[in-house]
Amino acid sequence: MLLKAAINGGRTRAEHPAVPLTNEEIARDSASAIAAGADVVHAHVRTEDGGQSIHPDAIGAWVRAVRAVDPAIVIGTTTGLWTVTSHAQRMEFLAAWPADALPDFASVAFCEEGAAEAADLVLERGMILESAVWSMADVPALLAAPSLQRNVRVLIEPETEDPAEAVAACREIAAALRDAGVTAPLLYHGYDETVWPVVFAAIEDGHETRIGFEDGLTLPDGSAPADNAELIAAVRRAEASARG
């Protein structure tokens, strides 16, 4: 099972003191995540004021920092509209990401304006594409996208805070995608209260999943992990237990 480490997102140190914020911290945490059992790493580049950025200079600096620690780590980031002022600026920034310091993959959320255009540009720039749907309402836009069958995976990210509803939403969306002919691997992931139920459902259903401070701040028993690596190790233990 592919396991992605989502190591920071927009989390703050007030939420957990081990959230990696600087490029150097992100690079070290990425290496630790891989050592703990993650296959790939998803990180958000953070600004000094705690924000998130996809500015070309910021992306280049982050990629180079990770490559300096270990060039073999497969890294990706967001293209989320919350990191820019408009879809036009997103396209401008994506087009200017440095060719010698590109992430391996980038994520595009199909609940956002211009998602299909952004997905096409990710592929045009030579990166691997993963597309995300947050609800059944996003599925038609994804299915209509020219990039549909070029996704390395489709992320299913239910918005509900109710664990049972989140698991049901993952399974409903997964069934709809498979019925529509989507063959890419599917990845379930939740947020806070839904994280572990969704991870366990992904393991049960034979899909990919992800874990890390972006998604959740506790272990399955509700205790606080020391770092992202402890969260990743917990998923691998759960996977091994499910296999018997």
Contacts in CASP RR format, 6 or more apart in sequence:
PFRMAT RR
TARGET T0000
AUTHOR 0000-0000-0000
METHOD contacts of the structure
MODEL  1
MLLKAAINGGRTRAEHPAVPLTNEEIARDSASAIAAGADVVHAHVRTEDG
GQSIHPDAIGAWVRAVRAVDPAIVIGTTTGLWTVTSHAQRMEFLAAWPAD
ALPDFASVAFCEEGAAEAADLVLERGMILESAVWSMADVPALLAAPSLQR
NVRVLIEPETEDPAEAVAACREIAAALRDAGVTAPLLYHGYDETVWPVVF
AAIEDGHETRIGFEDGLTLPDGSAPADNAELIAAVRRAEASARG
1 202 0 8 1.000
1 203 0 8 1.000
1 206 0 8 1.000
1 207 0 8 1.000
1 208 0 8 1.000
1 209 0 8 1.000
1 239 0 8 1.000
2 39 0 8 1.000
2 40 0 8 1.000
2 153 0 8 1.000
2 185 0 8 1.000
2 187 0 8 1.000
2 208 0 8 1.000
3 37 0 8 1.000
3 38 0 8 1.000
3 39 0 8 1.000
3 208 0 8 1.000
3 209 0 8 1.000
3 210 0 8 1.000
3 211 0 8 1.000
3 232 0 8 1.000
3 235 0 8 1.000
3 236 0 8 1.000
3 239 0 8 1.000
4 38 0 8 1.000
4 39 0 8 1.000
4 40 0 8 1.000
4 41 0 8 1.000
4 42 0 8 1.000
4 187 0 8 1.000
4 189 0 8 1.000
4 208 0 8 1.000
4 209 0 8 1.000
4 210 0 8 1.000
4 211 0 8 1.000
5 30 0 8 1.000
5 33 0 8 1.000
5 34 0 8 1.000
5 36 0 8 1.000
5 38 0 8 1.000
5 40 0 8 1.000
5 41 0 8 1.000
5 42 0 8 1.000
5 210 0 8 1.000
5 211 0 8 1.000
5 212 0 8 1.000
5 228 0 8 1.000
5 232 0 8 1.000
6 42 0 8 1.000
6 43 0 8 1.000
6 189 0 8 1.000
6 210 0 8 1.000
6 211 0 8 1.000
6 212 0 8 1.000
6 213 0 8 1.000
6 214 0 8 1.000
6 215 0 8 1.000
7 20 0 8 1.000
7 26 0 8 1.000
7 29 0 8 1.000
7 30 0 8 1.000
7 33 0 8 1.000
7 41 0 8 1.000
7 42 0 8 1.000
7 43 0 8 1.000
7 212 0 8 1.000
7 213 0 8 1.000
7 214 0 8 1.000
7 228 0 8 1.000
8 19 0 8 1.000
8 20 0 8 1.000
8 21 0 8 1.000
8 26 0 8 1.000
8 29 0 8 1.000
8 43 0 8 1.000
8 44 0 8 1.000
8 46 0 8 1.000
8 213 0 8 1.000
8 214 0 8 1.000
9 43 0 8 1.000
9 44 0 8 1.000
9 52 0 8 1.000
9 78 0 8 1.000
9 213 0 8 1.000
9 214 0 8 1.000
10 44 0 8 1.000
10 46 0 8 1.000
10 50 0 8 1.000
10 51 0 8 1.000
10 52 0 8 1.000
10 214 0 8 1.000
11 19 0 8 1.000
11 213 0 8 1.000
11 214 0 8 1.000
11 217 0 8 1.000
12 19 0 8 1.000
12 50 0 8 1.000
13 19 0 8 1.000
13 21 0 8 1.000
15 213 0 8 1.000
15 217 0 8 1.000
16 213 0 8 1.000
16 217 0 8 1.000
16 224 0 8 1.000
18 213 0 8 1.000
18 226 0 8 1.000
18 227 0 8 1.000
18 228 0 8 1.000
19 213 0 8 1.000
20 26 0 8 1.000
20 28 0 8 1.000
20 29 0 8 1.000
20 43 0 8 1.000
20 228 0 8 1.000
21 46 0 8 1.000
21 50 0 8 1.000
22 46 0 8 1.000
23 45 0 8 1.000
23 61 0 8 1.000
23 62 0 8 1.000
23 65 0 8 1.000
23 66 0 8 1.000
24 65 0 8 1.000
26 43 0 8 1.000
26 45 0 8 1.000
26 46 0 8 1.000
26 62 0 8 1.000
26 65 0 8 1.000
26 66 0 8 1.000
27 65 0 8 1.000
27 66 0 8 1.000
27 68 0 8 1.000
27 69 0 8 1.000
28 69 0 8 1.000
29 43 0 8 1.000
29 227 0 8 1.000
29 228 0 8 1.000
30 41 0 8 1.000
30 43 0 8 1.000
30 66 0 8 1.000
30 69 0 8 1.000
30 70 0 8 1.000
30 73 0 8 1.000
30 75 0 8 1.000
31 69 0 8 1.000
31 70 0 8 1.000
31 73 0 8 1.000
32 227 0 8 1.000
32 228 0 8 1.000
32 229 0 8 1.000
33 41 0 8 1.000
33 228 0 8 1.000
33 229 0 8 1.000
33 232 0 8 1.000
34 41 0 8 1.000
34 70 0 8 1.000
34 73 0 8 1.000
35 229 0 8 1.000
36 228 0 8 1.000
36 229 0 8 1.000
36 230 0 8 1.000
36 232 0 8 1.000
36 233 0 8 1.000
36 236 0 8 1.000
37 232 0 8 1.000
37 233 0 8 1.000
37 236 0 8 1.000
38 232 0 8 1.000
39 74 0 8 1.000
40 74 0 8 1.000
40 75 0 8 1.000
40 76 0 8 1.000
40 104 0 8 1.000
40 105 0 8 1.000
41 66 0 8 1.000
41 73 0 8 1.000
41 74 0 8 1.000
41 75 0 8 1.000
41 76 0 8 1.000
42 75 0 8 1.000
42 76 0 8 1.000
42 77 0 8 1.000
42 78 0 8 1.000
42 107 0 8 1.000
42 210 0 8 1.000
42 214 0 8 1.000
43 62 0 8 1.000
43 75 0 8 1.000
43 76 0 8 1.000
43 77 0 8 1.000
44 52 0 8 1.000
44 77 0 8 1.000
44 78 0 8 1.000
44 83 0 8 1.000
44 214 0 8 1.000
45 52 0 8 1.000
45 53 0 8 1.000
45 54 0 8 1.000
45 58 0 8 1.000
45 59 0 8 1.000
45 61 0 8 1.000
45 62 0 8 1.000
45 77 0 8 1.000
46 52 0 8 1.000
46 53 0 8 1.000
47 53 0 8 1.000
47 58 0 8 1.000
52 78 0 8 1.000
52 82 0 8 1.000
52 83 0 8 1.000
53 59 0 8 1.000
53 83 0 8 1.000
54 77 0 8 1.000
54 78 0 8 1.000
54 79 0 8 1.000
54 80 0 8 1.000
54 83 0 8 1.000
54 84 0 8 1.000
54 90 0 8 1.000
54 93 0 8 1.000
54 94 0 8 1.000
54 97 0 8 1.000
55 93 0 8 1.000
56 93 0 8 1.000
56 96 0 8 1.000
56 97 0 8 1.000
56 98 0 8 1.000
59 77 0 8 1.000
59 93 0 8 1.000
59 97 0 8 1.000
59 98 0 8 1.000
59 101 0 8 1.000
59 102 0 8 1.000
59 103 0 8 1.000
60 97 0 8 1.000
60 98 0 8 1.000
60 101 0 8 1.000
61 101 0 8 1.000
62 77 0 8 1.000
63 75 0 8 1.000
63 98 0 8 1.000
63 101 0 8 1.000
63 102 0 8 1.000
63 103 0 8 1.000
64 101 0 8 1.000
66 73 0 8 1.000
66 75 0 8 1.000
67 73 0 8 1.000
67 101 0 8 1.000
74 104 0 8 1.000
74 105 0 8 1.000
75 103 0 8 1.000
75 104 0 8 1.000
75 105 0 8 1.000
76 103 0 8 1.000
76 104 0 8 1.000
76 105 0 8 1.000
76 106 0 8 1.000
76 107 0 8 1.000
77 103 0 8 1.000
77 106 0 8 1.000
77 107 0 8 1.000
78 106 0 8 1.000
78 107 0 8 1.000
79 90 0 8 1.000
79 94 0 8 1.000
79 106 0 8 1.000
79 107 0 8 1.000
79 108 0 8 1.000
79 109 0 8 1.000
79 118 0 8 1.000
79 122 0 8 1.000
80 90 0 8 1.000
80 107 0 8 1.000
80 108 0 8 1.000
80 109 0 8 1.000
80 112 0 8 1.000
81 87 0 8 1.000
81 90 0 8 1.000
81 112 0 8 1.000
81 113 0 8 1.000
83 90 0 8 1.000
84 90 0 8 1.000
84 93 0 8 1.000
87 112 0 8 1.000
87 113 0 8 1.000
87 114 0 8 1.000
87 117 0 8 1.000
87 118 0 8 1.000
90 118 0 8 1.000
91 117 0 8 1.000
91 118 0 8 1.000
91 121 0 8 1.000
94 106 0 8 1.000
94 118 0 8 1.000
94 121 0 8 1.000
94 122 0 8 1.000
94 125 0 8 1.000
95 121 0 8 1.000
95 125 0 8 1.000
97 103 0 8 1.000
97 125 0 8 1.000
99 125 0 8 1.000
102 125 0 8 1.000
102 126 0 8 1.000
102 127 0 8 1.000
103 127 0 8 1.000
104 127 0 8 1.000
104 128 0 8 1.000
105 127 0 8 1.000
105 128 0 8 1.000
105 129 0 8 1.000
105 130 0 8 1.000
105 152 0 8 1.000
106 122 0 8 1.000
106 127 0 8 1.000
106 128 0 8 1.000
106 129 0 8 1.000
106 130 0 8 1.000
107 130 0 8 1.000
107 131 0 8 1.000
107 132 0 8 1.000
107 155 0 8 1.000
108 115 0 8 1.000
108 118 0 8 1.000
108 119 0 8 1.000
108 122 0 8 1.000
108 129 0 8 1.000
108 130 0 8 1.000
108 131 0 8 1.000
108 132 0 8 1.000
109 115 0 8 1.000
109 131 0 8 1.000
109 132 0 8 1.000
109 133 0 8 1.000
109 134 0 8 1.000
109 138 0 8 1.000
109 157 0 8 1.000
110 116 0 8 1.000
110 131 0 8 1.000
110 132 0 8 1.000
110 133 0 8 1.000
110 138 0 8 1.000
110 139 0 8 1.000
110 141 0 8 1.000
110 142 0 8 1.000
110 145 0 8 1.000
111 132 0 8 1.000
111 133 0 8 1.000
111 134 0 8 1.000
111 135 0 8 1.000
111 137 0 8 1.000
111 138 0 8 1.000
112 118 0 8 1.000
115 131 0 8 1.000
115 141 0 8 1.000
115 142 0 8 1.000
115 145 0 8 1.000
116 141 0 8 1.000
116 144 0 8 1.000
116 145 0 8 1.000
116 146 0 8 1.000
116 147 0 8 1.000
119 129 0 8 1.000
119 131 0 8 1.000
119 145 0 8 1.000
119 147 0 8 1.000
120 146 0 8 1.000
120 147 0 8 1.000
122 128 0 8 1.000
122 129 0 8 1.000
122 147 0 8 1.000
123 129 0 8 1.000
123 147 0 8 1.000
123 150 0 8 1.000
128 152 0 8 1.000
129 147 0 8 1.000
129 150 0 8 1.000
129 151 0 8 1.000
129 152 0 8 1.000
130 151 0 8 1.000
130 152 0 8 1.000
130 153 0 8 1.000
130 154 0 8 1.000
130 155 0 8 1.000
130 187 0 8 1.000
131 142 0 8 1.000
131 145 0 8 1.000
131 147 0 8 1.000
131 148 0 8 1.000
131 151 0 8 1.000
131 154 0 8 1.000
131 155 0 8 1.000
132 138 0 8 1.000
132 154 0 8 1.000
132 155 0 8 1.000
132 156 0 8 1.000
132 157 0 8 1.000
133 139 0 8 1.000
133 142 0 8 1.000
133 154 0 8 1.000
133 155 0 8 1.000
133 156 0 8 1.000
133 157 0 8 1.000
133 173 0 8 1.000
133 177 0 8 1.000
134 157 0 8 1.000
134 158 0 8 1.000
134 159 0 8 1.000
135 158 0 8 1.000
135 159 0 8 1.000
135 169 0 8 1.000
135 173 0 8 1.000
136 169 0 8 1.000
136 172 0 8 1.000
136 173 0 8 1.000
136 176 0 8 1.000
139 173 0 8 1.000
139 176 0 8 1.000
139 177 0 8 1.000
139 180 0 8 1.000
142 148 0 8 1.000
142 154 0 8 1.000
142 177 0 8 1.000
143 177 0 8 1.000
143 180 0 8 1.000
143 182 0 8 1.000
148 182 0 8 1.000
149 182 0 8 1.000
149 183 0 8 1.000
149 184 0 8 1.000
151 184 0 8 1.000
152 184 0 8 1.000
152 185 0 8 1.000
153 184 0 8 1.000
153 185 0 8 1.000
153 186 0 8 1.000
153 187 0 8 1.000
153 208 0 8 1.000
154 177 0 8 1.000
154 182 0 8 1.000
154 184 0 8 1.000
154 185 0 8 1.000
154 186 0 8 1.000
154 187 0 8 1.000
155 187 0 8 1.000
155 189 0 8 1.000
156 169 0 8 1.000
156 170 0 8 1.000
156 173 0 8 1.000
156 174 0 8 1.000
156 186 0 8 1.000
156 187 0 8 1.000
156 188 0 8 1.000
156 189 0 8 1.000
157 189 0 8 1.000
157 190 0 8 1.000
157 191 0 8 1.000
158 165 0 8 1.000
158 166 0 8 1.000
158 169 0 8 1.000
158 170 0 8 1.000
158 173 0 8 1.000
158 190 0 8 1.000
158 194 0 8 1.000
158 198 0 8 1.000
160 166 0 8 1.000
160 169 0 8 1.000
160 194 0 8 1.000
161 191 0 8 1.000
161 192 0 8 1.000
161 193 0 8 1.000
161 194 0 8 1.000
162 193 0 8 1.000
162 194 0 8 1.000
163 193 0 8 1.000
163 194 0 8 1.000
163 197 0 8 1.000
163 198 0 8 1.000
164 197 0 8 1.000
166 190 0 8 1.000
166 194 0 8 1.000
166 197 0 8 1.000
166 198 0 8 1.000
167 194 0 8 1.000
167 197 0 8 1.000
167 198 0 8 1.000
167 201 0 8 1.000
170 188 0 8 1.000
170 198 0 8 1.000
170 201 0 8 1.000
170 202 0 8 1.000
170 205 0 8 1.000
171 201 0 8 1.000
171 205 0 8 1.000
174 186 0 8 1.000
174 188 0 8 1.000
174 205 0 8 1.000
174 207 0 8 1.000
177 186 0 8 1.000
185 207 0 8 1.000
185 208 0 8 1.000
186 207 0 8 1.000
186 208 0 8 1.000
187 202 0 8 1.000
187 207 0 8 1.000
187 208 0 8 1.000
187 209 0 8 1.000
187 210 0 8 1.000
188 198 0 8 1.000
188 199 0 8 1.000
188 201 0 8 1.000
188 202 0 8 1.000
188 205 0 8 1.000
188 207 0 8 1.000
188 208 0 8 1.000
188 209 0 8 1.000
189 195 0 8 1.000
189 198 0 8 1.000
189 199 0 8 1.000
189 202 0 8 1.000
189 209 0 8 1.000
189 210 0 8 1.000
189 211 0 8 1.000
189 215 0 8 1.000
190 198 0 8 1.000
190 199 0 8 1.000
190 215 0 8 1.000
191 215 0 8 1.000
191 216 0 8 1.000
192 215 0 8 1.000
192 216 0 8 1.000
192 217 0 8 1.000
195 211 0 8 1.000
195 215 0 8 1.000
195 216 0 8 1.000
195 218 0 8 1.000
196 220 0 8 1.000
198 209 0 8 1.000
199 209 0 8 1.000
199 211 0 8 1.000
199 235 0 8 1.000
199 238 0 8 1.000
200 238 0 8 1.000
200 242 0 8 1.000
202 208 0 8 1.000
202 209 0 8 1.000
203 209 0 8 1.000
203 238 0 8 1.000
203 239 0 8 1.000
203 242 0 8 1.000
204 242 0 8 1.000
209 235 0 8 1.000
211 228 0 8 1.000
211 231 0 8 1.000
211 232 0 8 1.000
211 234 0 8 1.000
211 235 0 8 1.000
212 228 0 8 1.000
212 231 0 8 1.000
212 232 0 8 1.000
213 228 0 8 1.000
213 231 0 8 1.000
216 231 0 8 1.000
217 224 0 8 1.000
217 225 0 8 1.000
218 224 0 8 1.000
218 225 0 8 1.000
219 225 0 8 1.000
219 230 0 8 1.000
219 231 0 8 1.000
219 234 0 8 1.000
220 234 0 8 1.000
220 238 0 8 1.000
225 231 0 8 1.000
225 234 0 8 1.000
END
